[in-house]
């Protein structure tokens, strides 16, 4: 299981938090060249790398009933034809690595506060308006059950008084909400992620 830095957990549980998604697409493996985009309204610099504002979205990252991660669709604007050109001149970007990173506006100066999912391009369809990539988890090819853990917006995934929860008080019940965790004085270990946009599940793989 990938460990998550304590600073990330603290920030994701903060009430006034602005999440930002960053996207990295490796279009040239030989030259190690990447596209760096963000859906944020302006360019974002994180860990010394600048991500350009772009019309870009992705499906929610969730878990299927058998424990695997279904394929995710990533859509990038192609009005300037640049993405289309890179696709045509780089073998359709087949198997290209794509990273989707969650950071926070308040912690952009802290490179340890992030969470990332790594994919590869399984398929791509491009037209004059946009390019739509079908992304598969890189670990799917190794038949590993994923995710090991999911972040929900308002629900804690930890077992009460378990290793992740760490609550050791006298209370015997918890409904796994942020409110209850706050009442128990254990909000720093809340296993959800209130900063994630509503109806989205972000996986920690």
GUNUVEX-467921 format. One record per atom (N, C-alpha, C, O): x, y, z. Coordinates in steps of 0.001 Angstrom, whole numbers, plus 524288, in hexadecimal, padded with zeros to 5 digits. Example, Ala and Ser with C-alpha at 12.3 -4.5 7.8 and 13.67 -1.06 7.14 Angstrom:
REM GUNUVEX-467921
833867E9C681E788300C7EE6C81E78833907F31C81E788379C7F30982111832327F73681BA8835667FBDC81BE4832648001E81EBE834618047281F67
//
This chain:
REM GUNUVEX-467921
803417FB5C800008000080000800008036C804E2800008073480537802F48021B808A17FCB98051180D807FC88803FB810B5801607FF7381194802B98080E8127B8040480747815B08089E8061281B4A8070E8080481D388031A802D981DE380A3280160823488093C803BC826A880D75803248257F812168066882AD180BF6808FF82E3B80FA8805108309381375800AC831DD811F9806AA8311C8185F803348333581C648013D838A581B087FCE283A1581C7B8046783BAD81845802CA840F2816C37FE3E840C9812ED7FAD984430813067FE2C83CD280F8C7F9D283C3280BE97F4D183AEF80EDB7F0B383D2780DBB7F52783767812997F091835F2815AB7EE7583AA98189B7E9B983B80818CA7F1EF83DB781AE47F0498425881DCE7ED8E8463981A3E7E9838486381BB27EFAA84722815A47ED5F84AFC812177E83A8491980FCB7E49484C2F80F4A7E7D58442180E627E3058422C80C0E7DE828426980FDF7D9FF842AD80E3D7DFA284252814F27DB9184283818E47DA2A8480F81A817D679848D381D7D7DD0484BEC8189A7DBE185158819F17D6C285306817697D57D85152813197D3D68565981A157CEB9857F88181C7CF3B85BB2813797CC2685B6180FCC7D30D85F32813987D3B5862F680F5A7D8548615280C077DCAF8633E80CB77D75785DC6808727DB7485B9B805307D9C885BCD7FF827D55985A767FE377DD5985D797FC1A7DC3085DD27F6827DF5B859AA7F39E7E40985A687F2CA7DCED8554C7F20F7DFBD851267EF447E0D3852BA7E9A27DDB8855787E7317E53C850FB7E7A17E6C9852027E23B7E8AA84CDF7DFDE7EBBC84A0D7E2447E6D284BAD7DB2C7E8BC847137D8687ECE1848AF7D4717EC2B84C677D17A7F132845D57D4737F572846A47D0C37F5EA841CB7CD4B7F54283D657CF1E7F70D842A77C84C7F74783E567C4887FC8B83E5D7C1B67FE41842627BFB37FF10839D47C19C80404839377BED58037B834D97BADB801FA8307C7BC34804B6836047B5EF80455832297B1B7809A9831B77AF1780BA2835857ACE980BF482D227AF4A8111582C537ACDC8104582AF87A71C80EE98268B7A5CE8111B82EC27A3B88101582DCF79E2B814EB82BE879B3A8147B82A1A796CB8197382C4879D9B81E4882A8479B108219F827AB79F168243F82A2D7A23D821918227679F068248681F707A2DA82A6681FEC7A21382D5C820297A5DB82C108200F79D30831AD8205179C0C834028255F79E2C838108254E7A0C18316D829BA79D138336382EBA79EEE83161830427A444832B88346B7A64682E1F82CE07A69F82BBD82DE77ABB482904833387ABC2829DB836617AF49825C2834297A7D0822EF8391E7A76081D508387C7A92881AB9834A27A7E681B7783C517AC198165483C067AE7C8130A840CC7AD3681514845187AC8380DE983FFD7ACEB80A26844397AD008087F844F17B2A78077E8411E7B56380834849D37B471806A784AE67B9D68021084EAD7B9C58029F853347B83F7FD8284CC77BB6D7F8D184FF87BB407F60284FF37C0867F6D784C867C3CB7F2B6853D57C13C7EF4A854067C5C57E9FB856237C41D7E99C859517C0867E5E88545C7C6BA7E0AA856637C5BB7DF9285B437C8FC7DB6B85DA27C8807E34F85CC27CC4E7E2C2861797CF7D7E2658663B7CBE07E49C866207C79C7DFA986A677CD757DEE386EE87CA017E3D8871C47C85F7E3A9875147C4E47E838870907CAC87ED28873107C9527F18E86F1B7C9AA7F0E186AE97CBEA7F61A8706B7C76E7FA9586CE77C7A97FC1B86BE57CD537FB7486F437D0B27FE26867367CE547FF95865A47D39C8052A8639A7D39A806A1860897D034808468654A7D76180D918633F7D80980DBD85FFE7DD0480C6B861DE7E13E80F6285B167DC7780FB48578C7E0F0814AF8545B7E088815C1852007DC7A817B2854457E4AC81CA3851537E4E48203B852C27E057822CD84F627DE1482060857D47DF06823DF859BE7DAF7821FC858F27D569824C685A4A7D1BB81D54856CD7D4B281B2F855C17CF84816628592B7CEAE8130B8598A7D21E8160585BA77CA268118685EF47C8E780D9D85BE77C59A80EFA8598D7C1A3808C185C037C75680470859777C4A08010B85DB17C22E7FF2B8612D7C4EB8003D85D6B7BD167FD73861727BA407F78D860A67BA927F59D85C427BA487F4C7864EF7BB2A7EF11864A17BB247ED37862857B5E57EEFB864457B1C77E99B85EB77B6137E7C785C307B14F7E24285A247B2387E0D3858D87B69F7DF37859DB7AE1D7DA1A857537AE707DB06851767AEDF7DBD384ED07AAF07DAEA84F717B3A97DC3B849F77B4957D8FE847E87B9287D87384A807BD2B7D6DF8433E7B87E7D3B2840D17BC8F7D4B583AF97BCA07D6BE838CB7B8DA7D3478386D7C0F47D38A832BD7C1237CEEA8309A7C42E7CCB4833447C7847CD7782BBB7C2FD7C95D829107C5E77CB25828477CB837CFCB828767CCBA7C75C827677CEDB7C8D08261C7D4367CBC9820E87D4457CACD81D757D1117CF538206F7D7DC7D28081BBA7D85E7D0178187B7DCB37D03581A0A7E13F7CDEA813FE7DB5A7CB0A810EA7DF287CC8380B2E7DEB67CFBE809A97DB7D7CA0F8080C7E2077CB3D802767E2507C6847FF4B7E0A77C21F800737E2387C76B7FB4F7DD7D7C3357F7D77DBF27C23E7F3C97E0397C5357F37C7E4007BE237F0B47DFA47BCB57ECF47E3AE7C0DA7E8C27E4867C1467E69A7E8CD7C3E27E7977E0817C7D87E3847E1267CCFE7E59E7E3307D0D67E2BD7E37A7CD227EAA97E4A17D1D67ECE27E6F17D5977EF487E31C7D9BC7F1237E4B07D44D7EF517DE1A7D7C47F1997DA307D61C7F7317D9037D1CD7F8CE7DA6A7D98D7FA2F7D66A7D84F7FF877D4E47D67A7FF8A7CF387D97F7FE327CBB97D195801087CE407CFC4801607C8D07D2FC8056E7C5DC7D581808C77C8377D2DB805157C0B37D5AE808DD7BD897D37580E5A7BE5B7CECA80F097BF4A7D6DC8122E7BDFE7D570817A07BEE57D5F881AA47B9CB7D9BB819D97B6E77D24181E147B8A77D2838214B7B3F17D4A5826AD7B5447D2CA829497B8DB7D88B828437B2537DAFF82D647B2E87DA18830717ADDD7DB6D82E967A9A27D7DA835147AE4D7D69E8383F7A9B27D9D383D3A7A9BC7D9DB840147AD9B7DC8C83E4C7A56B7DFD5842F47A4E57DE16846057A01A7DD4E843BF79BEF7DD7784B257A0A57DBE584E6E79C4E7DFD284E4C797D97E48B84E32798BA7DDD284E4B7930B7E13984DEC78E747E0008523378A7C7E1018518F785D37DDD98568E78C537DC6685ACA788CB7E11C85CD5785CB7E0AA85E3A781377E5AB85D03788637EA6985EE7785C37ED1C85A9B7829F7F12385B987802F7EAF4855D4782A37ECEB8514E77FA57F21B84F2B781B77F44A84B8F77F687F4198514F785FE7F94084FA9787E77F92384A0B789EE7FC99846F0788B57F532848C678CFF7F4D08437678F137F43683F8E78A9F7F69C83B6378AA57F0FA840F7786CE7F04483D8C782497F56383C9277F6F7F6708383377DBA7F892840A477EED7FD9F8401D77C558012C83C5C77F4E803B18390477CF18016183CE67847F804BB83976787A0802E1833CF7875280614830387873B7FDD2833027872C7FBAE82DBB786C47FD4282B43781907FEDA826BB781617FCCE82E4277D627FE0F82C3E77830803D982B1F777898054982772774CA8072C82E31779FD80CD282DA87793580F8082A5177D5B814428299F77D3680C82828457810380EC8825047852580BB381FF2785F380A7281E7778A5980A8981D5D7819F8081C81828781A98030B817FE784C5801E28141C7875C8000481C40784817FB0481C5E787377FB7381C9A78D1C7F79981BE078FE58003B81DA378F088015281DC6794AC7FFD5818A8797627FEC68189279C137FFC48147F794727FE7780F657969F8023A80DF479B02806FA80E3679A4E8002380C6F79F888032380AF07A42E8063080F737A6AB8097580E957AA158051B8143F7A4F5807AE818B87A765805FB819307AD168017C818157AE628098881ACE7B0728084681B627B5FD8053D820717B6EB80682824847B4B480142820217BA317FE27824B17BBAB7FD9C824B27C19A7FBF2820D17C3E87FF03829077C40A7FE84829917C9B27FA5382D9F7CAF77FA58831E67C8C67F6CA82C4D7CE727F2DA82FF57D05D7F409830F37D6187F3C682D647D9517F556835CC7D7547F733837367DC8A7F37883B007DF2C7F1D183EDE7DCD57F22B839DF7E4057EEE883D5B7E7237F25D840787EAD97F52F83E397EE087F223845AB7EA6E7F4F6849257EDF17F10B84D157F0227EC6384CDA7EEF37F301850B77F35D7EFA28549C7F5BC7F1F785A077F5067F6AF85AC77F5957EEA185DC57F3CA7F07B863137F2C27F388865487F75E7F758868207F6A77F1D8863F57FC127F4618660C800BA7F9B68638E801C97FCB28658E804FB7FAF185F367FF257FFCC85C5B8003F8033F85BBE7FB6D806648581D7FB25802AF85F427F7A3805C885EB87F2DE80BA085F427F3DE80EC985D537F0CE80D13861D87F814812A2862807F954814E085DBC7FC228199385D827FD2081197859F97FD698134E8555680044812E08508F7FCB580E9184E897FC068172184EB17FA6F816EA84A607F69D81579845187F8F7814B4841547F61381517844BC7FE1E813AC83FBF8008880DC683F11800FF80BEA83ACD8023380AD2843428000C8052584300800B18029B842067FB608014F845B67F892801EA83D257FA077FF7583BA87F5107FDD9835F47F54F7FF978330E7F8BA7FA878345E7F1AF7F95182ED67F0F77F8CC82DEF7EB1E7F6B6831407E8547FAA58298D7E9477FB2E828C57E3A47F977823577E1F87FA7481F807E4B17F6E48230A7DD797F59F81E127DAF87F86281DDC7D5B37F88A821BB7D2D97FA8A819567D4707FD9A818A97CFAC7FAB3815017CBF37F8FD810C77CD797FA2B816B07C7117F767813AE7C3197FAC2813347BE317FEF3815877BDD07F8D6810277BA767FB178100D7B5397F6A68107E7B14A7F23A80EF97B26B7F7CF8128E7ACB97F3D1813667A8BA7F28180E387A61C7F5E180BB27A3CC7ED8E80CAC7A6817EBC7807DE7A3FD7E976808EC79EA47E9C5805A079B277E71F80D8A79DF97E4AC80EDE799047E3EB814C3798D57E3DD8175A79CE17E357816DE7941F7E27F81C797938E7DF3081D8578EB77DFDF81B0678AAA7DB9E8213C78F337D8698230F78AD17D8FE828F678A997D85282B9C78E8E7DA3C82B0C786057DB2B830A6785987D7DA832ED7812F7D72E8307F77D167D5CE8379B782177D31483A7F77DFF7D4CB8403477E3E7D88E84170780F97D22B843AA77B817D3D28491877B437D32984BF5780717D5BA84FE9781617CFBA849FA783CB7CEA084CA8788B77D1BB84A9678D4D7D35884D97790B27D2968457778D727D503843307920D7D77783DE2790E47D66683B6E78CE47DAC183C377947F7DCF2836F0794607DB0F83422799427DB778362F79D967D90282F7A7988B7D71182C7779CF27DA6D8279C79DA47DAA68244379A337DD05827417A2177E072822DB7A3497DDA981F087A6D87DAEE8209F7AA797DE5381A097A5D57DC8F815FC7A96B7E15C8142B7AC6C7E5118121D7AA277E13E814F17B1887E5BF813C37B4CD7E4D580EC67B7E37E09980DE77B9FE7E8DA80B877B81F7E8AB806C57BB477ECCA807287BF847F0FB809597BEA77EB9E8050C7C4137EF76805087C8437F42E801D17C6A27F3997FD887C4877F8CA803D77C7977FD82800F77C6267FDE37FBCB7C9057FFFD7F8037C6EC7FBE07FB957CDD17FC597F6D17D0DD7F8577F2B67CF507F8B27EE397D1007F47E7F4367CC157F0A87F0647CA477F3407EBEE7C7547F1797E7787C7967F7707ED207C48B7FA097E91C7C1647FCAE7E50A7C4CA7FE0E7E0D47C2EA7FD6A7E6457C9D87FFCB7E28D7CD6C7FBAB7DFB87D0A47FCF67DCD47D4427F6A27E0907CF517F24A7DDE57D1E27F2337DEF57D7B67F12F7DB717DAD57F3477E3D97D92F7F30F7E56F7DEA57EDC47E7DA7DFC17EBEC7EB177DCB77EB4D7E65C7E4047E64E7E8947E57F7E7137EE287E7697EA187EF1A7EB087E4637F1CB7E5037E4F27F7517E64D7DF887F9B67E6F97DBBE7F7AA7E4D57DF147FDFE7E9E37E32F8005B7ECF67E3D67FDA37F23A7E0537FAE07F4027E8407FE6C7F4A67E90F7FC6F7F9E57E5D67FF927FDD17E4417FD8D801E27E4DE8049B7FC877E1A3807ED7FFD07DF1180C107FC807E15280DC97F89E7DA5080DBB7FDF77D7A8811E37FB397D6DC816827FEDE7D61C815D9803927D70881B3A7FCA07D5A681FEC7FF817D0148216D7FE107CEED8226B7F9807CC9E82199801F37C75682395801297C7108292A803377CA2082AB7806957C36682C1F8012A7C2FF8319D802A17C1398324E8084A7C3788358080B197BD4C82F6E80A077BB018305880F2F7BAD482B71812947B85282B70816AE7BD6C82756810EF7BD1782263813C37C28A82049814E27C5DD8200E8116A7C36981EC4819C17C88581CA681B4D7C8C9816DC819F67C527813ED81B1D7CD008153C817927CD9180FC6815ED7D06180C64819F57D101807B1819267D21680EBF81E4D7D4F980BCB8223F7D147808C3825DC7CCCA80A4A826A77D34080478828057D07B801BB82C2A7D0EF804E8831327D526806C98328B7CC948057B833EF7CC8F8087F838CC7D05A8061483CB67D00B8016B83DDD7D3E98094283EBA7D807807C18426B7DC1E8043583FE17DF4B801CE842937DC01803E783AAB7DFEB800CA837F67E4F2803CD837117E59F8081B8391A7E87E80184833FE7EDA5803D4833247ED5480937830AC7F01E80CC88324B7E9EF809DE82CBD7E97980EF582A357E6A7812E982D8A7E8208177C82DA47E2A18113D830447DF78814B88338B7E294816D4838287E2A781B8A8391F7E51E8135A83AF87E87E814B883F637E58C816EE844157E808818A4847D37E054816F3844047DD71818E68488F7DDEB814FC84D057DD298104D84C3D7DF2D816E7851B77E0008136F856337DCE28152E85AF47DE19813B385F5D7D8CE8186085A057D5A881A5485E5B7D1A781662860417D1DE811C785EE57CDF281848863767CA34814D5866017C556813DB862AD7C2608103B863C67C4798170385EA67BFDC8165485B567C01881111858817C44A80F1F8572F7BB7B80ED78579D7BB378099D855367B8B68099584FD67B8928058484D467B6B480E1E84E0C7B41580E4C849057B5D681306845D27B72B8171D847F87B5D081263840AF7B716816AB83D1E7B433815B1838017B4568115D835E97B194819B9835FF7AEC2819118310F7B21C81A7182C4F7B02881ABF827ED7B73581B4582D3D7BB1D81C0F829297BA7C8212C826307BC6582198821CB7B7E0825128286C7B76282A30825F67BB7682DE8828257BD9982D0982C5D7BC89832238252C7C03D8360D826FB7BE4E8389E82BFD7C16E839D282F717B92C8397A82C6F7B6F583BDA8311F7B8168388F835F17B9AF83A9283A017B73783366835697B83182FEF839D67BDF682FC283B337BF6282FAB83FCB7C14182FB5837447C6E382FA2838347C8998348F83B1A7CC088346383E777C625838F4839BD7C75383DDB83C667C59883DA1842117C86583F658458D7C0F483B71842FE7BEFD83AE8848507C29C837A084BB27C32983896850607C50D833C68494F7C8918304C84C2A7CE1A8328084CA07D1888300E84EF17CEEF8372D84A627D4208398D84A9B7D83083694847897DCCC83692848E77D67383403843537D9FA830AC8404C7DA158322F83A8F7DB6982F00837357D8A8837208396A7D803838C8834007DD0B83869830E17DCDE837EB82C197E18C838A28337D7E67C8384D830A87E74A832FC82E287EA938326482AB27E44982F1782FE77E4B4829D682DAB7DFE38285082A7A7DF2F823BE829277DC8E82C2E8293E7D7DD82B078262C7D9578288F820F47DCB882A8D81E2C7D6CE8243B81FA67D83C8213C81AFE7D56C822C58160E7D5C681FFE812257D29B8272A816197D01482921811617D32582DA780F217D76882EE2810FD7D1028302280B257D3B0834828089C7CFAF838AD807287CDEC838D5802AF7CE2E83C1E80AE57CA3A8401F809DB7CB8D843C0805567C80A8462B8031C7D08384430803F17D21B847CB7FFC67D0BC845D37FA597D092848E37F6A47CFBE840C37F9D37CE8183E967F4AE7C9358409C7F2E77C589840BD7F6027C8B7842377EDEA7C3A1844057EBFB7BF59840127ECEC7C06183B5F7ECFA7BA97841DB7EDA87B63B83E7E7EEF07B56583A447EAD57B60B83B307E6297B3F6835AB7ECA27B2D5831107E9707B7B082ED17E6DD7B74282BD07E3227BC4E830387E8C97C12282E2C7E68D7C3D282A9D7EA827C3D582BBB7EF307C60E826677E8A87C943823017EBD77CEC3823447E9AA7CF93822667E5027D290824757ECFE7D7FE824957EB377DAE4820317EDF57DAC681FCD7F2C07DD7781CEE7EAF57DFDB818537ED207E589819327EE8B7E85E81C0C7EBE87E71F816B17F2BD7EC97816937F44D7EE7F8111F7F3267ED0980D707F5E17F1D08107C7EF117F33480B487ED427F8CE809F57EE8F7FAA1805B17ED4D
//
